[in-house]
Amino acid sequence: MRTALLAVLLALGLAAPSSAAVIQTYKGAPGPGPAKYDKVLVEQFGPASARTVLVLVPGTQGGAGDYAMLGPEIAGRVSDLQVWAMDRRSYQLEDTTGFDTGDADEAFRYYLGGGGFAPPTDADTPWARKWGLKLALEDLRRVVKQAGKGGRRVILGGHSLGASEAVAYAAWDFKGKPGWKDLDGLVLIDGGLRGTFDEADLEQAKQRLADIEAGSPWLDLLDAGVPWAAGILLGVGGLYAANLPDEPSPVQDFVLLPDAFKPPFPATNAALLAYAFDRDTSPAALRLLHVNGGSLATSAPSAAGSTAA
C-alpha cells in the first residue's frame, strides 16, 4: 500500500511539533462536575498585535493539536492575522505522558504495554454526561470574547464537528444576543450543519440522550467497549508511521485493534495506518475520516515484513 498519509498526519499534529504556539488557558462556563474543569486551552499562532483573530474548533475527538501545522502556516501567509486553536474542556482528562516522549516504542509501552496509563472510568466522570452543545458553545463564547478584545475582528471556523459548532454558534441565542453578532466571518472546513437533521428525528435524539444517561458519556468510535482506544491506537499508530514508516508494525497484532483494521498480511507502520484510513479498506463507520491512502499490492512483497507498494 502506498503511504500518502499527509492528511492524517496533519490532522494528528504528529508530523511536526507545535513549538511555535503560545498556549493560553481561559476560564470556561460554569458546568457540571468539579470547577477545575471549567476552563479551555487555546494555542495561538502568529503575532499578538494582529487585528484579526481566526478561532478554529477541532473535529470529533480532535483537539488544538489538529492545527499544529495548519495554524502557523495560515498565520504566516495572511498578514495581520493570529490563529487560535481551541481545545475543549475534556482535554484536561487526557494523559499525554507517552506521546510527550516523541518515542513510538515508549508510547506503545506506556499506553498499551502496562506502562502506567490509567484512563478515567465512566464512574469517575458521571457529570460529563451533561457536557453537551450548550456548555460547549458557552465555553467557545468565552474564547471568542477574549479574541475580540481591543476591537479585534473575529472569524470563527472549524473542521468537521468544529465547523458544525461554528455554524451553531452563529445561530445560538446567548441570553437574547445572537452569536453572529460576535463574529466577522465563518470558515467551514469539511463540515457544517446542512443535512444534520436528515438522519435523526426528535424521537431518535431522545433515545440517544437516554443511551448516554444509561451508558458511557464518551464516544466509543471503534465500538470496542473502550472509548479511549480510538485515540490511543490512532496516536500510537501515527507516531510509528511518522518516525518508523518502513518498520514492521507492532500495533497490527494488538488485541484491542479491531480486525477491520488488520491487513491480511504483515504490514509496515505506514502501510497499517494507510490501510486503516484508506477509502477502499477502512471501515464504513470511519467514512468521514477516509483518505486516498494508496492501494493494496498486487503481488507479495520482496522484503519480509513490508507490504508497501
Secondary structure as a PSIPRED ss2 file (coil, helix, strand):
# PSIPRED VFORMAT (PSIPRED V4.0)

   1 M C   1.000  0.000  0.000
   2 R C   1.000  0.000  0.000
   3 T C   1.000  0.000  0.000
   4 A C   1.000  0.000  0.000
   5 L C   1.000  0.000  0.000
   6 L H   0.000  1.000  0.000
   7 A H   0.000  1.000  0.000
   8 V H   0.000  1.000  0.000
   9 L H   0.000  1.000  0.000
  10 L H   0.000  1.000  0.000
  11 A H   0.000  1.000  0.000
  12 L H   0.000  1.000  0.000
  13 G C   1.000  0.000  0.000
  14 L C   1.000  0.000  0.000
  15 A C   1.000  0.000  0.000
  16 A C   1.000  0.000  0.000
  17 P C   1.000  0.000  0.000
  18 S C   1.000  0.000  0.000
  19 S C   1.000  0.000  0.000
  20 A C   1.000  0.000  0.000
  21 A C   1.000  0.000  0.000
  22 V E   0.000  0.000  1.000
  23 I E   0.000  0.000  1.000
  24 Q E   0.000  0.000  1.000
  25 T E   0.000  0.000  1.000
  26 Y E   0.000  0.000  1.000
  27 K E   0.000  0.000  1.000
  28 G C   1.000  0.000  0.000
  29 A C   1.000  0.000  0.000
  30 P C   1.000  0.000  0.000
  31 G C   1.000  0.000  0.000
  32 P C   1.000  0.000  0.000
  33 G C   1.000  0.000  0.000
  34 P C   1.000  0.000  0.000
  35 A H   0.000  1.000  0.000
  36 K H   0.000  1.000  0.000
  37 Y H   0.000  1.000  0.000
  38 D C   1.000  0.000  0.000
  39 K E   0.000  0.000  1.000
  40 V E   0.000  0.000  1.000
  41 L E   0.000  0.000  1.000
  42 V E   0.000  0.000  1.000
  43 E E   0.000  0.000  1.000
  44 Q E   0.000  0.000  1.000
  45 F E   0.000  0.000  1.000
  46 G C   1.000  0.000  0.000
  47 P C   1.000  0.000  0.000
  48 A C   1.000  0.000  0.000
  49 S C   1.000  0.000  0.000
  50 A C   1.000  0.000  0.000
  51 R C   1.000  0.000  0.000
  52 T E   0.000  0.000  1.000
  53 V E   0.000  0.000  1.000
  54 L E   0.000  0.000  1.000
  55 V E   0.000  0.000  1.000
  56 L E   0.000  0.000  1.000
  57 V E   0.000  0.000  1.000
  58 P C   1.000  0.000  0.000
  59 G C   1.000  0.000  0.000
  60 T C   1.000  0.000  0.000
  61 Q C   1.000  0.000  0.000
  62 G C   1.000  0.000  0.000
  63 G C   1.000  0.000  0.000
  64 A H   0.000  1.000  0.000
  65 G H   0.000  1.000  0.000
  66 D H   0.000  1.000  0.000
  67 Y H   0.000  1.000  0.000
  68 A C   1.000  0.000  0.000
  69 M C   1.000  0.000  0.000
  70 L H   0.000  1.000  0.000
  71 G H   0.000  1.000  0.000
  72 P H   0.000  1.000  0.000
  73 E H   0.000  1.000  0.000
  74 I H   0.000  1.000  0.000
  75 A H   0.000  1.000  0.000
  76 G H   0.000  1.000  0.000
  77 R H   0.000  1.000  0.000
  78 V C   1.000  0.000  0.000
  79 S C   1.000  0.000  0.000
  80 D C   1.000  0.000  0.000
  81 L E   0.000  0.000  1.000
  82 Q E   0.000  0.000  1.000
  83 V E   0.000  0.000  1.000
  84 W E   0.000  0.000  1.000
  85 A E   0.000  0.000  1.000
  86 M E   0.000  0.000  1.000
  87 D E   0.000  0.000  1.000
  88 R C   1.000  0.000  0.000
  89 R H   0.000  1.000  0.000
  90 S H   0.000  1.000  0.000
  91 Y H   0.000  1.000  0.000
  92 Q H   0.000  1.000  0.000
  93 L H   0.000  1.000  0.000
  94 E C   1.000  0.000  0.000
  95 D C   1.000  0.000  0.000
  96 T C   1.000  0.000  0.000
  97 T H   0.000  1.000  0.000
  98 G H   0.000  1.000  0.000
  99 F H   0.000  1.000  0.000
 100 D H   0.000  1.000  0.000
 101 T C   1.000  0.000  0.000
 102 G C   1.000  0.000  0.000
 103 D C   1.000  0.000  0.000
 104 A H   0.000  1.000  0.000
 105 D H   0.000  1.000  0.000
 106 E H   0.000  1.000  0.000
 107 A H   0.000  1.000  0.000
 108 F H   0.000  1.000  0.000
 109 R H   0.000  1.000  0.000
 110 Y H   0.000  1.000  0.000
 111 Y H   0.000  1.000  0.000
 112 L H   0.000  1.000  0.000
 113 G C   1.000  0.000  0.000
 114 G C   1.000  0.000  0.000
 115 G C   1.000  0.000  0.000
 116 G C   1.000  0.000  0.000
 117 F C   1.000  0.000  0.000
 118 A C   1.000  0.000  0.000
 119 P C   1.000  0.000  0.000
 120 P C   1.000  0.000  0.000
 121 T C   1.000  0.000  0.000
 122 D H   0.000  1.000  0.000
 123 A H   0.000  1.000  0.000
 124 D H   0.000  1.000  0.000
 125 T C   1.000  0.000  0.000
 126 P H   0.000  1.000  0.000
 127 W H   0.000  1.000  0.000
 128 A H   0.000  1.000  0.000
 129 R H   0.000  1.000  0.000
 130 K H   0.000  1.000  0.000
 131 W C   1.000  0.000  0.000
 132 G C   1.000  0.000  0.000
 133 L H   0.000  1.000  0.000
 134 K H   0.000  1.000  0.000
 135 L H   0.000  1.000  0.000
 136 A H   0.000  1.000  0.000
 137 L H   0.000  1.000  0.000
 138 E H   0.000  1.000  0.000
 139 D H   0.000  1.000  0.000
 140 L H   0.000  1.000  0.000
 141 R H   0.000  1.000  0.000
 142 R H   0.000  1.000  0.000
 143 V H   0.000  1.000  0.000
 144 V H   0.000  1.000  0.000
 145 K H   0.000  1.000  0.000
 146 Q H   0.000  1.000  0.000
 147 A H   0.000  1.000  0.000
 148 G C   1.000  0.000  0.000
 149 K H   0.000  1.000  0.000
 150 G H   0.000  1.000  0.000
 151 G H   0.000  1.000  0.000
 152 R C   1.000  0.000  0.000
 153 R E   0.000  0.000  1.000
 154 V E   0.000  0.000  1.000
 155 I E   0.000  0.000  1.000
 156 L E   0.000  0.000  1.000
 157 G E   0.000  0.000  1.000
 158 G E   0.000  0.000  1.000
 159 H E   0.000  0.000  1.000
 160 S C   1.000  0.000  0.000
 161 L H   0.000  1.000  0.000
 162 G H   0.000  1.000  0.000
 163 A H   0.000  1.000  0.000
 164 S H   0.000  1.000  0.000
 165 E H   0.000  1.000  0.000
 166 A H   0.000  1.000  0.000
 167 V H   0.000  1.000  0.000
 168 A H   0.000  1.000  0.000
 169 Y H   0.000  1.000  0.000
 170 A H   0.000  1.000  0.000
 171 A H   0.000  1.000  0.000
 172 W C   1.000  0.000  0.000
 173 D E   0.000  0.000  1.000
 174 F E   0.000  0.000  1.000
 175 K C   1.000  0.000  0.000
 176 G C   1.000  0.000  0.000
 177 K E   0.000  0.000  1.000
 178 P E   0.000  0.000  1.000
 179 G H   0.000  1.000  0.000
 180 W H   0.000  1.000  0.000
 181 K H   0.000  1.000  0.000
 182 D H   0.000  1.000  0.000
 183 L C   1.000  0.000  0.000
 184 D C   1.000  0.000  0.000
 185 G E   0.000  0.000  1.000
 186 L E   0.000  0.000  1.000
 187 V E   0.000  0.000  1.000
 188 L E   0.000  0.000  1.000
 189 I E   0.000  0.000  1.000
 190 D C   1.000  0.000  0.000
 191 G C   1.000  0.000  0.000
 192 G C   1.000  0.000  0.000
 193 L C   1.000  0.000  0.000
 194 R C   1.000  0.000  0.000
 195 G C   1.000  0.000  0.000
 196 T C   1.000  0.000  0.000
 197 F C   1.000  0.000  0.000
 198 D C   1.000  0.000  0.000
 199 E C   1.000  0.000  0.000
 200 A C   1.000  0.000  0.000
 201 D C   1.000  0.000  0.000
 202 L H   0.000  1.000  0.000
 203 E H   0.000  1.000  0.000
 204 Q H   0.000  1.000  0.000
 205 A H   0.000  1.000  0.000
 206 K H   0.000  1.000  0.000
 207 Q H   0.000  1.000  0.000
 208 R H   0.000  1.000  0.000
 209 L H   0.000  1.000  0.000
 210 A H   0.000  1.000  0.000
 211 D H   0.000  1.000  0.000
 212 I H   0.000  1.000  0.000
 213 E H   0.000  1.000  0.000
 214 A H   0.000  1.000  0.000
 215 G C   1.000  0.000  0.000
 216 S C   1.000  0.000  0.000
 217 P C   1.000  0.000  0.000
 218 W C   1.000  0.000  0.000
 219 L C   1.000  0.000  0.000
 220 D C   1.000  0.000  0.000
 221 L C   1.000  0.000  0.000
 222 L C   1.000  0.000  0.000
 223 D C   1.000  0.000  0.000
 224 A C   1.000  0.000  0.000
 225 G C   1.000  0.000  0.000
 226 V C   1.000  0.000  0.000
 227 P C   1.000  0.000  0.000
 228 W C   1.000  0.000  0.000
 229 A H   0.000  1.000  0.000
 230 A H   0.000  1.000  0.000
 231 G H   0.000  1.000  0.000
 232 I H   0.000  1.000  0.000
 233 L H   0.000  1.000  0.000
 234 L H   0.000  1.000  0.000
 235 G H   0.000  1.000  0.000
 236 V H   0.000  1.000  0.000
 237 G H   0.000  1.000  0.000
 238 G H   0.000  1.000  0.000
 239 L H   0.000  1.000  0.000
 240 Y H   0.000  1.000  0.000
 241 A H   0.000  1.000  0.000
 242 A H   0.000  1.000  0.000
 243 N H   0.000  1.000  0.000
 244 L C   1.000  0.000  0.000
 245 P C   1.000  0.000  0.000
 246 D C   1.000  0.000  0.000
 247 E C   1.000  0.000  0.000
 248 P E   0.000  0.000  1.000
 249 S C   1.000  0.000  0.000
 250 P C   1.000  0.000  0.000
 251 V C   1.000  0.000  0.000
 252 Q C   1.000  0.000  0.000
 253 D C   1.000  0.000  0.000
 254 F C   1.000  0.000  0.000
 255 V C   1.000  0.000  0.000
 256 L C   1.000  0.000  0.000
 257 L C   1.000  0.000  0.000
 258 P C   1.000  0.000  0.000
 259 D H   0.000  1.000  0.000
 260 A H   0.000  1.000  0.000
 261 F H   0.000  1.000  0.000
 262 K C   1.000  0.000  0.000
 263 P C   1.000  0.000  0.000
 264 P C   1.000  0.000  0.000
 265 F C   1.000  0.000  0.000
 266 P C   1.000  0.000  0.000
 267 A C   1.000  0.000  0.000
 268 T E   0.000  0.000  1.000
 269 N H   0.000  1.000  0.000
 270 A H   0.000  1.000  0.000
 271 A H   0.000  1.000  0.000
 272 L H   0.000  1.000  0.000
 273 L H   0.000  1.000  0.000
 274 A H   0.000  1.000  0.000
 275 Y H   0.000  1.000  0.000
 276 A H   0.000  1.000  0.000
 277 F H   0.000  1.000  0.000
 278 D E   0.000  0.000  1.000
 279 R C   1.000  0.000  0.000
 280 D C   1.000  0.000  0.000
 281 T C   1.000  0.000  0.000
 282 S C   1.000  0.000  0.000
 283 P C   1.000  0.000  0.000
 284 A H   0.000  1.000  0.000
 285 A H   0.000  1.000  0.000
 286 L H   0.000  1.000  0.000
 287 R H   0.000  1.000  0.000
 288 L H   0.000  1.000  0.000
 289 L H   0.000  1.000  0.000
 290 H C   1.000  0.000  0.000
 291 V E   0.000  0.000  1.000
 292 N C   1.000  0.000  0.000
 293 G C   1.000  0.000  0.000
 294 G C   1.000  0.000  0.000
 295 S C   1.000  0.000  0.000
 296 L C   1.000  0.000  0.000
 297 A C   1.000  0.000  0.000
 298 T C   1.000  0.000  0.000
 299 S C   1.000  0.000  0.000
 300 A C   1.000  0.000  0.000
 301 P C   1.000  0.000  0.000
 302 S C   1.000  0.000  0.000
 303 A C   1.000  0.000  0.000
 304 A C   1.000  0.000  0.000
 305 G C   1.000  0.000  0.000
 306 S C   1.000  0.000  0.000
 307 T C   1.000  0.000  0.000
 308 A C   1.000  0.000  0.000
 309 A C   1.000  0.000  0.000
